Amino acid sequence: MNTRTLGDHLIAPDATRGEQLLCYGTALLGSAGAVALAIRADLSLLAVAVIAFVAFDLCGGAVVNATASAKRHFHRPGRTARHHLAFVAIHVQPFLLALVVPDFGWLSAAALYALALLGAVFVLVVPAALRLPAGFAFVTLAFLIPLGLPAVLAWVAPVLLIKLLLAHLQPAGSPA
């Protein structure tokens, strides 16, 4: 009988203790920091709760996607560019934030979501040897685009793009 653990679901099957500590620690600290910013910005309890959830996922996920266990899982045989693009597409957190944070407009949410999808397509279509530098090139240039995010959520775009383009889309042993 194969019993899966919480770590198998939130990180990856066979995540090491060190990977789990880094991932959960970053998720908790990122969430705590984002909550502190949200409380300081005097946001509603609902907004604080959604921000806590999103920060836990994005901050922890950026580290998760960089672990060897997640690389083995997400880049196992049979995984295609379509799987990776779908993983990026399910990251609708900008829209969740737009629902609850008054100064986070729908246009900003759509722009950030589109930027993540465009970046994923770019990284996935370049030759494998260029995927890592292409990811860095896209993320670096994306940081120059004014998305109109409220200051309390200034961390969302960089962490989302790091999680998806620099961590998830890069297989283990990416050429540098």
HELIX and SHEET records of a PDB file:
HELIX    1   1 LEU A    6  LEU A   10  1                                   5    
HELIX    2   2 ARG A   17  ARG A   40  1                                  24    
HELIX    3   3 LEU A   45  VAL A   64  1                                  20    
HELIX    4   4 ALA A   68  PHE A   74  1                                   7    
HELIX    5   5 ALA A   81  ALA A   89  1                                   9    
HELIX    6   6 GLN A   93  VAL A  100  1                                   8    
HELIX    7   7 TRP A  106  VAL A  125  1                                  20    
HELIX    8   8 ALA A  128  LEU A  130  5                                   3    
HELIX    9   9 ARG A  131  ALA A  142  1                                  12    
HELIX   10  10 ALA A  151  LEU A  153  5                                   3    
HELIX   11  11 VAL A  156  LEU A  161  1                                   6    
HELIX   12  12 ILE A  162  HIS A  168  3                                   7    
END                                                                             
